Amino acid sequence: MKYKNNDQVLSRFLCMIVMTLSSTYLISTSFAKPVISGFQGGGDQLKSEHLKPHLVSNENYVEKYTFNADFKSSTGEEGRLYFSISINNIGAGDHKLRTKGILTIGEERIKWSSKRKSGQWKSAKDSFKITAGGVELSGDPQKMLTFKVSNKQGQFKIMFRPIVKPWRPQNGGLSFSKSSEKAQFSLFPFAEVKGEWSLANGIQGELTGEGWGRHTWSHLGPHEWSQWSQLIRIFDRDAKRSVFIRRVKIGGDYAPKTIAYAIATEGSKTIFEGYNVDVKASKTYTDKKHDNRYQFPTDFTLKASDQRSGDQLSLKLKTNRRLYRRNPIGKLSWVKRKVVELVTKPMEYAYEFDYDVAISGKSSIKMSGHKGRYEVFHLN
């Protein structure tokens, strides 16, 4: 069969993919879907072996390290750090790495972003250490992590010492029935940050402050096992308190249900750890610009119970400013984007919010503020 132009070839190709996926869906839905279990019981200790890149061979393997910090410089300016490393097999080539981040000190900044193939970066075998050009992340998650960046703009070395012990769910996170595949999560709720920096123009100084971080990885791509996820974060530097809540709607190839965890810390202690999370919405946002018209609550009350002590956590959240609405595949070529959209149409949203938090029981705490962070990631 002859085609008049490339568009006809592409249309034929996409139709074949759709037919194949549709047949697979009909076959898979004729049987009971497998289930996902996790987010229950006491948390486990995070070790270096859990933090090291897992480098599995699954087609949609994803892994990401994200760290943030706020601090003051010895030169008097306030500053902020965003540091991320992601590893994946999505698309051509296994274990591609991207490192991205920015360090700001007053009006000055050191910014970096690079992509590397599997042979262009290194991971230590006997310890946790990732090296990609002028970027390095290493250390012991229980004692201290070290961030190093060096480029044409300048260089810095920052030490990240956990004040609250790093946390991971029991067995690391989620297990997928009928397979050995997993999705695992690690959290650094509160840490002391110290370091030193210097710019190419000769300006230099020291840094002190507080930060947090998280690490996630999965054998599968998010679209294969989840419909949406929500991350709620409250980080109060002055009171040395933090709250992290994650909610996930299971979907894709697995039986639907909503699972969650809620963690709260004060000083050096984790004062709340719960998994039974209930949400009652007063206001819901509908994305009328998206074909799937994604919905999520923007004004709601969340309640949870501590799985150890029975303490109760109540959070009243009301968004006050949208930070972004972003299509993570929006910069792909038209052809690549259309192929991805056959299985997922992702969209990311981020907001700041007003909050009132109360914990009652063995721990009795009240918090309120205006700069919580609420992130929503819809996939299907």
CORMOTA-V917011 format. One line per field, one symbol per residue. phi: phi as a letter, one per 20 degrees, with the letter a starting at -180 (. if undefined). burial: 1 if it has 16 or more other C-alpha atoms within 10 Angstrom, else 0. A space follows every 50 residues. Layout:
# CORMOTA-V917011
phi: ???
burial: ???
This chain:
# CORMOTA-V917011
phi: .ddfbffffffffffffgfffffffffffecfffddcqlbmffdfedgff efgelfeggdgcbbdcccbdbdefeoeebbcccbcccbdfnfnelfccdb rbddcmeebccbabdcfgedbccfedbebdccmedbcbpdfedadcdcbb bffqbbccdddfeeggccfgmnqdddfmaefbcccccdfbbedcabbbdf enfbadcbrcbbabccbbfdfgfeccebbccdcccdffelcbccccccef amecgfadcacccccbmddeebbccedcccedbcedefeegelgcafcbb ddcbdffedngddccdcbfcbeeaccefdfeffgffffffffdbcfbdcb cebebcdcdcpgdcbccbaccfccdccedb
burial: 00000000000001000000000000000000001101110010111001 11111101111111111111111000011111111111110001111111 11111000111100100100101000011101001111111101111111 00011111111111111111111111000001111111111111111110 00010111111111111111111111111111111100011111111111 11110100111111110001111111100000000000000001011111 11111110001111111110000000001000000000000001111111 111110111000000001011111111111
